[in-house]
Amino acid sequence: MARPKNTLDTVQVTISTTPQVKEILERLTSSGLYGKNAADTAHALLKERIRELMEKGQVPD
C-alpha cells in the first residue's frame, strides 16, 4: 500500500552518526516497521520521540 502524499512542507536536515547507529537503523529498517531505508527509519524514530516529549510537556514553547 502506497503512503499518502505529504501535505506539509518539509525541510531537509542532515545528521552525522556512528557506523554502529547506522547499522541499528538498517536492522530496524529490515524489520519493515519504520521505513524503507535508514533515513526513513531515523525520521520515524525522531517523530516518535518528539511526540513522547510533547505528551510529557517537555518541549519548550
N, C-alpha and C positions, 0 to 999 in steps of 0.2 A: 504494500500500500504506500503510495507516494505521500510525502508530507505536504501539508498545505503551504502555500506561498506566505512568506513572512510579510505581514502588513506594517511592521515597524521599520523605521530607518535603522540602519546598522552602521557601525564604525569598526574598523579593524584595529585589533590590539595584538601586538607581538610580544611573546614572552620567550625567555630562555630558561631551560631547565636541565637537570642532570640526565644522563642516559638511563639511570635507574627509574626515574619518574616517567620518562618516555616509554620505557618497557612496560611499566604498570599500566599506563594509558592504553598501550597497544593490546595488552592482555584483556583489559576491561572492554575494549572495542570488540575483540573477538567473541565476547560473550553475547553480543547483539543487543545489549540493554541500553547503551549510551549514545552510540553514533556510528558513522561509517568509517571514521578514521580517528587518529589520536586527537586532532584539533577539535572535532565534534564532541568527543568524549570529555575533553578538558572543559569545553563550553558547558556541557550538561552538568558536570560536577560543580563548576563555579556557580551556575544559576541555582543549583540545589542548595549550596552552602549559603548563598546570599539570601534565599528565601528563609532559611533557618534563622539567620541573623535578624532579618526583618521581623519574623514572628516573635523573637525574643526582645525586640525593641533595641537592638544593639547597633542599628545603622543610624549614624548621626544625621540630623536634618541639614 
